[in-house]
Amino acid sequence: MEVFEAISGRRSVREFKPDPVNEGDLRKILDAGRMAPSAGNCQPTEFVVVKDQAIKQRLARAAYGQTFVAEAPVVIVVCANVPRTSRRYGRRGEELYCIQDTAAATQNIHLAAYALGYASCWVGAFDEDAVAGIIKAPSGVRPLAIVPIGRPAEKPSAPPRRRLEEIVHEDTF
Ligand SMILES: Cc1cc2nc3c(=O)[nH]c(=O)nc-3n(C[C@H](O)[C@H](O)[C@H](O)COP(=O)(O)O)c2cc1C
C-alpha cells in the first residue's frame, strides 16, 4: 500500500472481528514499530504482545472500561525503557525524547497494521501504574500506549481535521 493511502485511510477502530492476527503479519507490524526513529538511536521502545484473554480484560479495565481493548485478538502495549534514553540525554531524554520515540513507533504500528488489512486504535487513557503492574513492567519501563489490533468490524468515517491553512505558519507564527 502506498504510504499516503495508509496515512489518510487509517482510522481508529473500536470494534473488532475475533479472527486472529496472522503471526507473520504481527511480526511485520512489530518490525514497523522497531524501525521508527529514536533520539540518538537509543531505541527505548519495547513491546508487550498480549493475547491472553484474562490479561486483555485487565488492560481494558485499567483503560477505564474501554472494553474494545479486550475484544481485539492482539493487544500491543508500547513501552518506553526510560533509562536507555535518560542516561544519554538526562531530563530531556526522560521527559520528551523517549515519549516521542514511542509515539513514532506507535504510529508506525498503526500504519503497518492498516496496510496489512487490520485495524487498530491508539489507547492512551489508562492508569499507567495499573498497566505497569499487569504487564509486570520492570522499574524504569513506562507503558505509554495500548494498541488493540484485529480485523475491523466497523468502518468509521474520518473525523474532521483542521485545515492546512489554519495550522501552517509561514516563517513565524
Ligand atoms: C495519544 C492518543 C491517545 C488516544 N487515546 C484514546 C483512547 O484512550 N481511547 C480511544 O478510543 N481513542 C483514543 N485515541 C484515538 C483518537 O481518539 C483518534 O485518533 C482521533 O479521534 C482521530 O481519529 P482517527 O484516528 O480515526 O483519525 C487516542 C489517540 C492518541 C493519538
The ligand as an ORCA input file, in Angstrom:
! r2SCAN-3c Opt
* xyz 0 1
  C      -2.205      9.998     22.332
  C      -3.551      9.446     21.901
  C      -4.380      8.894     22.860
  C      -5.616      8.345     22.481
  N      -6.374      7.707     23.427
  C      -7.535      7.122     23.058
  C      -8.274      6.372     24.000
  O      -7.903      6.215     25.155
  N      -9.417      5.784     23.572
  C      -9.875      5.897     22.276
  O     -10.927      5.334     21.967
  N      -9.179      6.594     21.352
  C      -8.009      7.195     21.700
  N      -7.266      7.859     20.764
  C      -7.714      7.902     19.356
  C      -8.238      9.279     18.955
  O      -9.500      9.482     19.534
  C      -8.322      9.359     17.407
  O      -7.032      9.187     16.865
  C      -8.887     10.698     16.912
  O     -10.232     10.845     17.326
  C      -8.841     10.819     15.399
  O      -9.486      9.709     14.783
  P      -8.707      8.792     13.726
  O      -7.617      8.077     14.461
  O      -9.745      7.843     13.174
  O      -8.152      9.672     12.649
  C      -6.049      8.408     21.113
  C      -5.186      8.955     20.164
  C      -3.944      9.457     20.545
  C      -3.012      9.982     19.475
*
